[in-house]
Amino acid sequence: MNTREFVAEWHPQWGVLLAWPHPDTDWADNLEAAETCYTQIVSAISQRENVLLLCHDAGHQMHIEQVLSQSASWKAKNVHFMRIPYNDTWARDFGFITVMQDGRPLLLDFTFNAWGGKFAANLDNAINAQLAALPLLAGNMLETHPLVMEGGSLETDGQGTLLTTEICLLNPNRNPSLDKSAIETRLRTALGVERVLWLANGHLEGDDTDAHIDTLARFADPQTVVYMSCADPADAHYLPLQAMEAELRALRQANGAPYQLLPIPLPAAIYDGDRRLPASYVNFLIINGAVLLPVYADETADAIAIAQMQAAFPRHEIVPIDCRALIAQNGSLHCITMQIPQEAVSA
């Protein structure tokens, strides 16, 4: 029997890992707007738990503190800086994934190759070893895996079920020597999951992660899945998301019951020139007592998303955050964050 447990995002958290944008990243052309969004996210998290915030160097840390000081809602005592070089800021995908092994945290360090070698990743792929050496995290074991894998491609109910996509995990730009069965075996061993549910359909235009599950469908609890939907036959997403919805309806819980499904429609298309940006409402972040929800200045769709998320998380406060600056770089709120379970940090 596998003693490992891949804990769900709603598991009690010590805090959240983020990496702040700086001028040497791809955020340079939209840095001010990105920093405004990051300020809102860090402020919302720091009111409820801790933030482990990566920065480039001492000057960058000073700049971040000045930016954050303009927010009346951030709690400085809950923001912990670490100066470390990084290529970019997608903490969801380079950050360690925590499993519980015999009741103790184990930090999994998968190989990160920037979504199939699309960008530089040498610095990002070295971050977890440095994080594990921090006094905050030094009590945990770090287990390094040669398997190329990103956190945004893995979604769990915390009860032994993993939800993921074939488009991403079976892409030859990740683990070309491994077939579906081999990848599933490695995930079962590393994460301690008992079931892997695969979606063959679904993809958002502008998403360069090759269809991460956290842009498409997420567990709100072990019985409920929130997912992106499209009812407009003229939209390029219509057929892929209709096919994905059919797959979700066919999935079953471990006890054989169907999942409760809560659809959220796509917002009105947002473009950067001719390029459609991957605006997804299910790229939310669950923290202690709240859900940070990306919104996109679409009054009608944003309102539906907020209502559906409140139905999915009736005991949580839904905190909408304008994430248009984030999707300009092809990701959103969940993509820039990685939760750290409570047990991983000794008080």
C-alpha positions as CSV (number, residue, x, y, z in Angstrom):
1,M,0.0,0.0,0.0
2,N,1.4,3.4,-1.0
3,T,1.9,5.6,2.1
4,R,2.1,8.8,0.1
5,E,-0.8,11.3,-0.2
6,F,-1.0,14.0,-2.8
7,V,-2.8,16.6,-0.7
8,A,-5.5,18.8,-2.2
9,E,-5.1,22.5,-2.6
10,W,-7.7,23.1,0.2
11,H,-5.5,21.3,2.7
12,P,-4.5,23.8,5.4
13,Q,-1.6,26.0,4.2
14,W,1.4,27.7,5.7
15,G,1.5,30.0,2.7
16,V,2.1,30.4,-1.0
17,L,5.3,30.6,-3.1
18,L,5.5,33.4,-5.7
19,A,8.3,35.0,-7.8
20,W,8.0,38.7,-8.4
21,P,8.4,40.0,-12.0
22,H,11.5,42.0,-12.8
23,P,12.9,43.8,-15.9
24,D,15.0,40.9,-17.0
25,T,11.9,38.7,-17.4
26,D,9.3,38.7,-20.2
27,W,7.2,41.0,-18.0
28,A,9.4,44.0,-18.9
29,D,7.0,45.5,-21.4
30,N,4.1,45.3,-19.1
31,L,5.8,45.5,-15.7
32,E,3.7,48.1,-14.0
33,A,0.4,46.4,-14.7
34,A,1.9,43.0,-13.6
35,E,3.1,44.5,-10.4
36,T,-0.3,45.9,-9.7
37,C,-1.8,42.5,-10.1
38,Y,1.0,40.9,-8.0
39,T,0.4,43.5,-5.3
40,Q,-3.3,42.5,-5.1
41,I,-2.5,38.8,-4.9
42,V,0.3,39.1,-2.3
43,S,-1.9,41.4,-0.2
44,A,-4.9,39.0,-0.3
45,I,-2.7,36.0,0.6
46,S,-0.8,37.8,3.4
47,Q,-4.0,38.7,5.2
48,R,-4.7,35.0,5.7
49,E,-1.4,33.2,5.6
50,N,2.3,33.5,4.6
51,V,3.9,34.4,1.3
52,L,7.4,33.1,0.3
53,L,8.3,35.7,-2.2
54,L,11.3,35.2,-4.6
55,C,13.1,38.3,-5.7
56,H,16.1,38.9,-8.0
57,D,18.5,40.7,-5.6
58,A,18.6,43.2,-2.8
59,G,17.6,46.2,-5.0
60,H,14.7,44.2,-6.4
61,Q,13.5,43.4,-2.9
62,M,13.6,47.0,-1.9
63,H,11.6,47.9,-4.9
64,I,9.0,45.3,-4.2
65,E,8.7,46.5,-0.6
66,Q,8.1,50.0,-1.9
67,V,5.4,48.8,-4.3
68,L,3.7,46.7,-1.7
69,S,3.8,49.5,0.8
70,Q,1.3,51.3,-1.4
71,S,-1.3,48.6,-0.5
72,A,-3.1,49.2,2.7
73,S,-4.0,45.5,3.0
74,W,-0.7,43.7,2.8
75,K,0.8,42.3,6.0
76,A,4.5,42.7,5.9
77,K,5.1,40.3,8.8
78,N,3.7,37.5,6.6
79,V,5.8,38.1,3.6
80,H,9.2,36.3,3.6
81,F,11.7,37.3,0.9
82,M,14.3,35.0,-0.7
83,R,16.8,36.5,-3.1
84,I,17.5,34.0,-5.9
85,P,18.0,34.3,-9.7
86,Y,15.1,33.0,-11.8
87,N,14.2,32.9,-15.5
88,D,10.5,33.7,-15.1
89,T,7.8,33.7,-12.5
90,W,5.6,30.6,-13.1
91,A,5.9,29.1,-9.6
92,R,3.1,26.6,-10.2
93,D,5.3,24.8,-12.7
94,F,8.8,25.0,-11.3
95,G,7.8,25.0,-7.6
96,F,8.0,21.8,-5.5
97,I,5.0,19.6,-5.2
98,T,4.2,18.5,-1.6
99,V,3.0,15.0,-0.7
100,M,2.6,13.6,2.7
101,Q,4.5,10.4,3.4
102,D,3.8,8.6,6.7
103,G,2.3,11.9,7.9
104,R,5.3,14.0,7.1
105,P,5.8,16.4,4.1
106,L,8.0,15.3,1.2
107,L,8.9,17.9,-1.4
108,L,9.0,16.6,-4.9
109,D,11.3,18.3,-7.4
110,F,10.3,17.3,-10.9
111,T,12.3,18.4,-13.9
112,F,11.1,21.7,-15.4
113,N,11.9,22.3,-19.1
114,A,9.7,25.3,-19.7
115,W,6.8,23.5,-21.3
116,G,8.8,21.5,-23.7
117,G,11.8,23.8,-24.2
118,K,9.8,26.8,-25.3
119,F,11.9,29.1,-23.1
120,A,15.0,29.2,-20.9
121,A,14.6,27.2,-17.7
122,N,18.0,26.6,-16.3
123,L,17.6,28.9,-13.3
124,D,14.0,27.9,-12.6
125,N,14.9,24.3,-12.6
126,A,17.5,24.9,-9.8
127,I,15.1,26.8,-7.5
128,N,13.7,23.9,-5.5
129,A,17.1,22.6,-4.2
130,Q,17.7,26.2,-2.9
131,L,14.3,26.4,-1.4
132,A,14.7,23.1,0.5
133,A,17.9,24.5,2.1
134,L,16.1,27.5,3.6
135,P,15.7,27.4,7.4
136,L,11.9,27.6,6.9
137,L,11.9,24.3,4.9
138,A,15.1,22.6,6.0
139,G,13.2,20.0,8.0
140,N,11.7,18.5,4.9
141,M,13.2,15.9,2.5
142,L,13.5,16.9,-1.1
143,E,13.1,14.1,-3.7
144,T,14.3,14.9,-7.2
145,H,12.8,13.2,-10.2
146,P,14.1,13.1,-13.8
147,L,10.4,13.1,-15.0
148,V,9.5,16.3,-16.7
149,M,6.4,17.6,-15.0
150,E,4.7,20.9,-14.1
151,G,2.3,21.6,-11.2
152,G,-0.2,23.1,-13.5
153,S,-0.7,19.8,-15.2
154,L,-1.7,17.9,-12.1
155,E,-5.0,18.3,-10.2
156,T,-6.0,16.1,-7.2
157,D,-9.0,15.6,-5.0
158,G,-6.7,14.7,-2.1
159,Q,-8.3,11.3,-1.9
160,G,-6.1,9.4,-4.4
161,T,-7.5,10.7,-7.7
162,L,-5.4,12.7,-10.2
163,L,-7.0,14.6,-13.1
164,T,-4.8,15.6,-16.0
165,T,-4.7,16.0,-19.8
166,E,-3.3,13.8,-22.6
167,I,-2.3,16.8,-24.7
168,C,0.2,18.0,-22.1
169,L,1.5,14.8,-20.4
170,L,1.8,12.8,-23.6
171,N,3.4,15.6,-25.6
172,P,6.8,14.3,-26.9
173,N,8.4,17.6,-25.8
174,R,8.2,16.4,-22.2
175,N,9.1,12.8,-21.8
176,P,9.4,11.4,-25.3
177,S,10.7,7.9,-24.2
178,L,7.7,7.3,-22.0
179,D,4.2,6.2,-23.1
180,K,0.9,6.8,-21.3
181,S,1.2,3.7,-19.1
182,A,4.8,4.5,-18.1
183,I,4.0,8.1,-17.2
184,E,1.0,7.0,-15.2
185,T,3.1,4.4,-13.3
186,R,5.6,7.1,-12.4
187,L,2.9,9.5,-11.2
188,R,1.3,6.8,-9.1
189,T,4.6,6.1,-7.4
190,A,5.8,9.7,-6.9
191,L,2.4,11.2,-5.9
192,G,0.8,8.2,-4.2
193,V,-2.3,8.5,-6.2
194,E,-4.5,5.4,-6.9
195,R,-6.4,6.6,-10.0
196,V,-5.4,8.8,-12.9
197,L,-8.3,10.4,-14.9
198,W,-7.2,11.5,-18.4
199,L,-8.9,14.2,-20.5
200,A,-8.2,13.9,-24.2
201,N,-10.0,17.2,-25.2
202,G,-9.9,20.8,-24.2
203,H,-7.4,23.6,-24.9
204,L,-7.4,27.4,-24.7
205,E,-6.0,29.5,-27.5
206,G,-2.9,31.4,-26.4
207,D,-2.0,28.7,-23.8
208,D,1.6,27.7,-24.4
209,T,1.6,25.0,-21.7
210,D,0.0,22.4,-24.0
211,A,-3.3,22.3,-22.2
212,H,-2.6,22.4,-18.5
213,I,-5.5,21.0,-16.5
214,D,-5.5,24.1,-14.3
215,T,-6.8,26.1,-17.2
216,L,-9.6,23.7,-18.0
217,A,-11.1,21.8,-15.0
218,R,-10.4,21.8,-11.2
219,F,-11.7,20.0,-8.2
220,A,-13.6,22.1,-5.7
221,D,-14.0,19.2,-3.4
222,P,-13.7,15.4,-3.9
223,Q,-17.2,15.3,-5.5
224,T,-17.2,18.5,-7.5
225,V,-15.4,19.7,-10.6
226,V,-15.5,23.3,-11.9
227,Y,-14.7,23.6,-15.6
228,M,-14.6,26.0,-18.5
229,S,-17.4,25.8,-21.0
230,C,-18.4,27.4,-24.3
231,A,-21.9,27.7,-25.7
232,D,-21.0,29.8,-28.8
233,P,-20.7,27.5,-31.9
234,A,-18.8,30.4,-33.6
235,D,-16.0,30.3,-31.0
236,A,-13.0,28.2,-31.8
237,H,-13.2,26.7,-28.3
238,Y,-16.7,25.4,-28.8
239,L,-16.0,21.9,-30.1
240,P,-12.9,21.2,-27.9
241,L,-14.7,22.3,-24.7
242,Q,-18.0,20.5,-25.6
243,A,-15.9,17.3,-26.1
244,M,-14.2,17.9,-22.8
245,E,-17.6,18.4,-21.0
246,A,-18.7,15.1,-22.4
247,E,-15.6,13.4,-21.0
248,L,-16.2,15.0,-17.6
249,R,-19.8,13.8,-17.6
250,A,-18.5,10.2,-18.2
251,L,-16.0,10.3,-15.4
252,R,-16.8,8.6,-12.1
253,Q,-15.7,9.1,-8.5
254,A,-13.9,6.2,-6.9
255,N,-17.3,5.0,-5.4
256,G,-18.8,4.9,-8.9
257,A,-20.9,8.1,-8.6
258,P,-20.8,10.8,-11.2
259,Y,-19.1,14.1,-10.4
260,Q,-21.2,17.2,-9.7
261,L,-20.2,19.6,-12.5
262,L,-20.2,23.4,-12.4
263,P,-19.6,25.0,-15.7
264,I,-18.2,28.5,-16.1
265,P,-18.4,30.2,-19.5
266,L,-15.4,31.8,-21.2
267,P,-15.2,35.5,-20.9
268,A,-15.4,37.6,-24.0
269,A,-12.3,37.1,-26.1
270,I,-9.3,39.2,-25.2
271,Y,-6.6,39.8,-27.8
272,D,-3.1,41.1,-28.0
273,G,-3.0,42.1,-31.6
274,D,-4.1,39.0,-33.5
275,R,-3.3,36.7,-30.6
276,R,-6.1,35.5,-28.4
277,L,-5.1,35.4,-24.7
278,P,-5.9,32.3,-22.5
279,A,-8.4,33.8,-20.1
280,S,-9.6,31.1,-17.7
281,Y,-11.7,31.4,-14.6
282,V,-10.7,28.0,-13.3
283,N,-7.1,29.2,-12.9
284,F,-8.1,30.1,-9.3
285,L,-6.1,29.7,-6.1
286,I,-7.5,28.1,-3.0
287,I,-6.0,29.5,0.3
288,N,-7.0,29.4,3.9
289,G,-10.6,30.7,4.0
290,A,-10.7,32.2,0.6
291,V,-10.5,31.5,-3.2
292,L,-8.6,34.1,-5.3
293,L,-10.5,34.2,-8.6
294,P,-9.0,35.7,-11.8
295,V,-11.5,38.0,-13.5
296,Y,-11.2,39.8,-16.9
297,A,-13.3,43.0,-16.9
298,D,-16.2,41.1,-18.5
299,E,-19.1,42.2,-16.3
300,T,-21.5,39.4,-17.3
301,A,-19.0,36.5,-17.4
302,D,-17.2,37.7,-14.3
303,A,-20.4,37.8,-12.3
304,I,-21.3,34.2,-13.4
305,A,-17.8,33.0,-12.5
306,I,-18.1,34.6,-9.0
307,A,-21.5,33.0,-8.5
308,Q,-20.4,29.6,-9.6
309,M,-17.3,29.7,-7.5
310,Q,-19.3,30.7,-4.5
311,A,-21.6,27.7,-5.1
312,A,-18.5,25.5,-5.4
313,F,-16.9,27.0,-2.2
314,P,-19.8,28.0,0.1
315,R,-17.5,28.4,3.1
316,H,-14.8,30.5,1.4
317,E,-14.7,34.1,0.6
318,I,-14.4,34.7,-3.2
319,V,-11.8,37.4,-3.9
320,P,-11.9,38.6,-7.5
321,I,-8.6,39.8,-8.9
322,D,-8.2,41.4,-12.4
323,C,-5.7,39.2,-14.1
324,R,-5.6,40.8,-17.6
325,A,-2.0,41.7,-17.1
326,L,-1.1,38.0,-16.4
327,I,-2.8,36.5,-19.4
328,A,-0.8,38.9,-21.6
329,Q,2.1,36.5,-20.7
330,N,-0.1,33.5,-21.4
331,G,-0.9,32.5,-17.8
332,S,-3.1,33.5,-14.9
333,L,-3.4,33.5,-11.2
334,H,-2.9,29.8,-10.4
335,C,0.1,29.7,-12.7
336,I,2.1,32.2,-10.7
337,T,1.5,30.5,-7.3
338,M,2.3,27.3,-5.5
339,Q,0.8,26.5,-2.1
340,I,2.9,25.2,0.8
341,P,1.1,22.9,3.2
342,Q,1.0,23.8,6.9
343,E,3.1,20.8,7.9
344,A,6.0,21.8,5.7
345,V,7.1,24.8,7.8
346,S,7.8,24.4,11.5
347,A,6.6,27.4,13.5
